[in-house]
Amino acid sequence: MPLSNLNQRFLESTRGRIVTLLRRNNHTVEELAQELALTDNAVRAHLATLERDGIVQQRGVRRGSGKPSYVYDLTPEAEYLFPKAYGPVLHQLLDVLSEQMTPGEMEIVLRKVGRNIATKWNIPPGDLRTRLVGAVEVLNDLGGMTELETSDEHTYRIRGYSCPLAAAVPGHPEVCRLAETLITELVGVPVQEQCEKGDAPRCCFSVSNT
């Protein structure tokens, strides 16, 4: 699966090359400078920016014959810079399941997955709006881009501009039931899925405030 243009440009930059080196193994400033044909100070400046952005971290020191050197490696969050096969794998998995199961059986499985995912997250207690804000944060943490809207005095809507399950939705719109169940479990009230399921899926879930 190809890298996005943005990630590709980053990984071709000097900071991106540092990230690629650190993905293979941890390194000291001196080792990175030698690999990249840069000065130690230039490498330190790049590392400072990468640390600020949460991509690189110091991980202990390496002691040799001279002055101890800090060792750098990647944070877990840095892995999001690299392509993953999650989308195509999920799509193929749903293809196989749909060949072997009825639509009703598929829905049962997807809703069970949604409930299981919900158990991994803690939503802060409070009124319905507070719980919905927490659900929006969960969807965004899972890779979506969603916001909470108030459509009228009796209805909330979670509106999505980037679907975390977009790779699967065009061929398997039933996967939206997974997200519907996830949100229902998180907020503790029924949620109605109203997603756009075209080539560019957009999430939409409505919740009654009565």
TORKOL-4160 file (C-alpha; in steps of 0.2 Angstrom, whole numbers, padded with zeros to 4 digits, m for minus):
210
<pt num="1" X="0000" Y="0000" Z="0000"/>
<pt num="2" X="0008" Y="0016" Z="m0005"/>
<pt num="3" X="0013" Y="0030" Z="0007"/>
<pt num="4" X="0003" Y="0046" Z="0006"/>
<pt num="5" X="0012" Y="0060" Z="m0003"/>
<pt num="6" X="0014" Y="0069" Z="0014"/>
<pt num="7" X="0022" Y="0055" Z="0023"/>
<pt num="8" X="0032" Y="0051" Z="0007"/>
<pt num="9" X="0039" Y="0069" Z="0007"/>
<pt num="10" X="0043" Y="0068" Z="0026"/>
<pt num="11" X="0052" Y="0051" Z="0025"/>
<pt num="12" X="0063" Y="0058" Z="0011"/>
<pt num="13" X="0068" Y="0073" Z="0021"/>
<pt num="14" X="0083" Y="0073" Z="0033"/>
<pt num="15" X="0071" Y="0071" Z="0048"/>
<pt num="16" X="0063" Y="0057" Z="0039"/>
<pt num="17" X="0079" Y="0049" Z="0035"/>
<pt num="18" X="0083" Y="0050" Z="0054"/>
<pt num="19" X="0066" Y="0042" Z="0058"/>
<pt num="20" X="0070" Y="0028" Z="0045"/>
<pt num="21" X="0087" Y="0024" Z="0053"/>
<pt num="22" X="0080" Y="0024" Z="0071"/>
<pt num="23" X="0066" Y="0012" Z="0065"/>
<pt num="24" X="0080" Y="m0001" Z="0061"/>
<pt num="25" X="0089" Y="0002" Z="0077"/>
<pt num="26" X="0093" Y="0015" Z="0091"/>
<pt num="27" X="0107" Y="0027" Z="0088"/>
<pt num="28" X="0117" Y="0040" Z="0096"/>
<pt num="29" X="0119" Y="0058" Z="0089"/>
<pt num="30" X="0137" Y="0053" Z="0083"/>
<pt num="31" X="0131" Y="0038" Z="0074"/>
<pt num="32" X="0117" Y="0047" Z="0065"/>
<pt num="33" X="0129" Y="0061" Z="0060"/>
<pt num="34" X="0140" Y="0049" Z="0052"/>
<pt num="35" X="0126" Y="0040" Z="0043"/>
<pt num="36" X="0119" Y="0056" Z="0036"/>
<pt num="37" X="0135" Y="0066" Z="0033"/>
<pt num="38" X="0129" Y="0080" Z="0045"/>
<pt num="39" X="0137" Y="0088" Z="0060"/>
<pt num="40" X="0132" Y="0083" Z="0077"/>
<pt num="41" X="0124" Y="0099" Z="0080"/>
<pt num="42" X="0113" Y="0098" Z="0065"/>
<pt num="43" X="0108" Y="0081" Z="0070"/>
<pt num="44" X="0104" Y="0087" Z="0088"/>
<pt num="45" X="0093" Y="0101" Z="0080"/>
<pt num="46" X="0083" Y="0088" Z="0070"/>
<pt num="47" X="0081" Y="0077" Z="0085"/>
<pt num="48" X="0075" Y="0091" Z="0096"/>
<pt num="49" X="0061" Y="0094" Z="0083"/>
<pt num="50" X="0057" Y="0076" Z="0082"/>
<pt num="51" X="0056" Y="0075" Z="0101"/>
<pt num="52" X="0045" Y="0090" Z="0102"/>
<pt num="53" X="0033" Y="0081" Z="0090"/>
<pt num="54" X="0033" Y="0065" Z="0100"/>
<pt num="55" X="0041" Y="0055" Z="0086"/>
<pt num="56" X="0058" Y="0052" Z="0094"/>
<pt num="57" X="0063" Y="0049" Z="0112"/>
<pt num="58" X="0079" Y="0047" Z="0122"/>
<pt num="59" X="0082" Y="0030" Z="0129"/>
<pt num="60" X="0096" Y="0028" Z="0141"/>
<pt num="61" X="0115" Y="0031" Z="0137"/>
<pt num="62" X="0129" Y="0021" Z="0129"/>
<pt num="63" X="0145" Y="0021" Z="0138"/>
<pt num="64" X="0161" Y="0019" Z="0129"/>
<pt num="65" X="0179" Y="0024" Z="0131"/>
<pt num="66" X="0174" Y="0043" Z="0131"/>
<pt num="67" X="0160" Y="0053" Z="0136"/>
<pt num="68" X="0143" Y="0043" Z="0138"/>
<pt num="69" X="0131" Y="0047" Z="0123"/>
<pt num="70" X="0112" Y="0048" Z="0124"/>
<pt num="71" X="0104" Y="0034" Z="0113"/>
<pt num="72" X="0088" Y="0039" Z="0103"/>
<pt num="73" X="0074" Y="0028" Z="0097"/>
<pt num="74" X="0056" Y="0030" Z="0090"/>
<pt num="75" X="0041" Y="0032" Z="0101"/>
<pt num="76" X="0027" Y="0020" Z="0098"/>
<pt num="77" X="0017" Y="0034" Z="0090"/>
<pt num="78" X="0030" Y="0035" Z="0076"/>
<pt num="79" X="0024" Y="0019" Z="0068"/>
<pt num="80" X="0009" Y="0029" Z="0062"/>
<pt num="81" X="0020" Y="0037" Z="0049"/>
<pt num="82" X="0023" Y="0021" Z="0040"/>
<pt num="83" X="0010" Y="0012" Z="0029"/>
<pt num="84" X="0000" Y="m0003" Z="0036"/>
<pt num="85" X="m0010" Y="m0017" Z="0028"/>
<pt num="86" X="m0025" Y="m0015" Z="0040"/>
<pt num="87" X="m0037" Y="m0009" Z="0026"/>
<pt num="88" X="m0034" Y="m0022" Z="0013"/>
<pt num="89" X="m0033" Y="m0036" Z="0026"/>
<pt num="90" X="m0050" Y="m0030" Z="0034"/>
<pt num="91" X="m0058" Y="m0030" Z="0017"/>
<pt num="92" X="m0052" Y="m0047" Z="0012"/>
<pt num="93" X="m0057" Y="m0054" Z="0029"/>
<pt num="94" X="m0075" Y="m0047" Z="0026"/>
<pt num="95" X="m0075" Y="m0054" Z="0009"/>
<pt num="96" X="m0071" Y="m0071" Z="0016"/>
<pt num="97" X="m0084" Y="m0070" Z="0030"/>
<pt num="98" X="m0098" Y="m0064" Z="0018"/>
<pt num="99" X="m0095" Y="m0079" Z="0007"/>
<pt num="100" X="m0097" Y="m0091" Z="0022"/>
<pt num="101" X="m0111" Y="m0082" Z="0033"/>
<pt num="102" X="m0128" Y="m0075" Z="0030"/>
<pt num="103" X="m0131" Y="m0056" Z="0032"/>
<pt num="104" X="m0139" Y="m0058" Z="0048"/>
<pt num="105" X="m0124" Y="m0069" Z="0055"/>
<pt num="106" X="m0112" Y="m0055" Z="0048"/>
<pt num="107" X="m0121" Y="m0042" Z="0058"/>
<pt num="108" X="m0120" Y="m0052" Z="0074"/>
<pt num="109" X="m0101" Y="m0054" Z="0072"/>
<pt num="110" X="m0099" Y="m0035" Z="0068"/>
<pt num="111" X="m0109" Y="m0030" Z="0082"/>
<pt num="112" X="m0100" Y="m0041" Z="0094"/>
<pt num="113" X="m0083" Y="m0034" Z="0088"/>
<pt num="114" X="m0090" Y="m0016" Z="0091"/>
<pt num="115" X="m0095" Y="m0021" Z="0109"/>
<pt num="116" X="m0078" Y="m0029" Z="0112"/>
<pt num="117" X="m0068" Y="m0014" Z="0106"/>
<pt num="118" X="m0079" Y="m0003" Z="0117"/>
<pt num="119" X="m0073" Y="m0012" Z="0133"/>
<pt num="120" X="m0055" Y="m0006" Z="0129"/>
<pt num="121" X="m0060" Y="0012" Z="0132"/>
<pt num="122" X="m0065" Y="0022" Z="0147"/>
<pt num="123" X="m0078" Y="0036" Z="0144"/>
<pt num="124" X="m0079" Y="0049" Z="0157"/>
<pt num="125" X="m0095" Y="0049" Z="0167"/>
<pt num="126" X="m0107" Y="0063" Z="0165"/>
<pt num="127" X="m0122" Y="0069" Z="0155"/>
<pt num="128" X="m0125" Y="0063" Z="0137"/>
<pt num="129" X="m0116" Y="0077" Z="0129"/>
<pt num="130" X="m0100" Y="0073" Z="0140"/>
<pt num="131" X="m0101" Y="0054" Z="0135"/>
<pt num="132" X="m0103" Y="0059" Z="0117"/>
<pt num="133" X="m0088" Y="0070" Z="0117"/>
<pt num="134" X="m0079" Y="0055" Z="0124"/>
<pt num="135" X="m0085" Y="0044" Z="0110"/>
<pt num="136" X="m0079" Y="0057" Z="0097"/>
<pt num="137" X="m0062" Y="0056" Z="0105"/>
<pt num="138" X="m0062" Y="0037" Z="0103"/>
<pt num="139" X="m0067" Y="0038" Z="0085"/>
<pt num="140" X="m0053" Y="0050" Z="0082"/>
<pt num="141" X="m0040" Y="0040" Z="0091"/>
<pt num="142" X="m0045" Y="0025" Z="0080"/>
<pt num="143" X="m0041" Y="0036" Z="0065"/>
<pt num="144" X="m0057" Y="0045" Z="0061"/>
<pt num="145" X="m0060" Y="0064" Z="0060"/>
<pt num="146" X="m0077" Y="0067" Z="0069"/>
<pt num="147" X="m0086" Y="0081" Z="0078"/>
<pt num="148" X="m0101" Y="0082" Z="0089"/>
<pt num="149" X="m0115" Y="0093" Z="0082"/>
<pt num="150" X="m0132" Y="0098" Z="0089"/>
<pt num="151" X="m0145" Y="0097" Z="0075"/>
<pt num="152" X="m0159" Y="0102" Z="0086"/>
<pt num="153" X="m0164" Y="0103" Z="0104"/>
<pt num="154" X="m0168" Y="0085" Z="0104"/>
<pt num="155" X="m0154" Y="0077" Z="0093"/>
<pt num="156" X="m0135" Y="0076" Z="0093"/>
<pt num="157" X="m0126" Y="0070" Z="0078"/>
<pt num="158" X="m0108" Y="0063" Z="0077"/>
<pt num="159" X="m0102" Y="0069" Z="0060"/>
<pt num="160" X="m0087" Y="0061" Z="0052"/>
<pt num="161" X="m0076" Y="0069" Z="0038"/>
<pt num="162" X="m0064" Y="0054" Z="0038"/>
<pt num="163" X="m0070" Y="0036" Z="0042"/>
<pt num="164" X="m0058" Y="0025" Z="0052"/>
<pt num="165" X="m0066" Y="0010" Z="0042"/>
<pt num="166" X="m0065" Y="0019" Z="0025"/>
<pt num="167" X="m0055" Y="0005" Z="0017"/>
<pt num="168" X="m0069" Y="m0008" Z="0020"/>
<pt num="169" X="m0085" Y="0002" Z="0018"/>
<pt num="170" X="m0087" Y="0003" Z="m0001"/>
<pt num="171" X="m0088" Y="m0016" Z="m0003"/>
<pt num="172" X="m0095" Y="m0019" Z="0014"/>
<pt num="173" X="m0107" Y="m0005" Z="0020"/>
<pt num="174" X="m0112" Y="m0017" Z="0034"/>
<pt num="175" X="m0096" Y="m0013" Z="0043"/>
<pt num="176" X="m0104" Y="0003" Z="0049"/>
<pt num="177" X="m0114" Y="m0007" Z="0061"/>
<pt num="178" X="m0098" Y="m0011" Z="0070"/>
<pt num="179" X="m0096" Y="0008" Z="0073"/>
<pt num="180" X="m0114" Y="0010" Z="0078"/>
<pt num="181" X="m0113" Y="m0003" Z="0091"/>
<pt num="182" X="m0096" Y="0004" Z="0097"/>
<pt num="183" X="m0104" Y="0021" Z="0100"/>
<pt num="184" X="m0119" Y="0014" Z="0108"/>
<pt num="185" X="m0109" Y="0004" Z="0120"/>
<pt num="186" X="m0098" Y="0019" Z="0124"/>
<pt num="187" X="m0112" Y="0032" Z="0128"/>
<pt num="188" X="m0125" Y="0020" Z="0135"/>
<pt num="189" X="m0140" Y="0025" Z="0124"/>
<pt num="190" X="m0146" Y="0019" Z="0107"/>
<pt num="191" X="m0137" Y="0027" Z="0092"/>
<pt num="192" X="m0143" Y="0027" Z="0074"/>
<pt num="193" X="m0131" Y="0025" Z="0060"/>
<pt num="194" X="m0134" Y="0037" Z="0045"/>
<pt num="195" X="m0117" Y="0036" Z="0036"/>
<pt num="196" X="m0113" Y="0040" Z="0018"/>
<pt num="197" X="m0107" Y="0024" Z="0011"/>
<pt num="198" X="m0100" Y="0030" Z="m0006"/>
<pt num="199" X="m0082" Y="0030" Z="m0013"/>
<pt num="200" X="m0078" Y="0043" Z="0000"/>
<pt num="201" X="m0087" Y="0036" Z="0016"/>
<pt num="202" X="m0092" Y="0049" Z="0029"/>
<pt num="203" X="m0098" Y="0044" Z="0046"/>
<pt num="204" X="m0115" Y="0050" Z="0054"/>
<pt num="205" X="m0123" Y="0044" Z="0069"/>
<pt num="206" X="m0138" Y="0052" Z="0077"/>
<pt num="207" X="m0143" Y="0051" Z="0096"/>
<pt num="208" X="m0159" Y="0057" Z="0104"/>
<pt num="209" X="m0157" Y="0069" Z="0118"/>
<pt num="210" X="m0175" Y="0064" Z="0125"/>
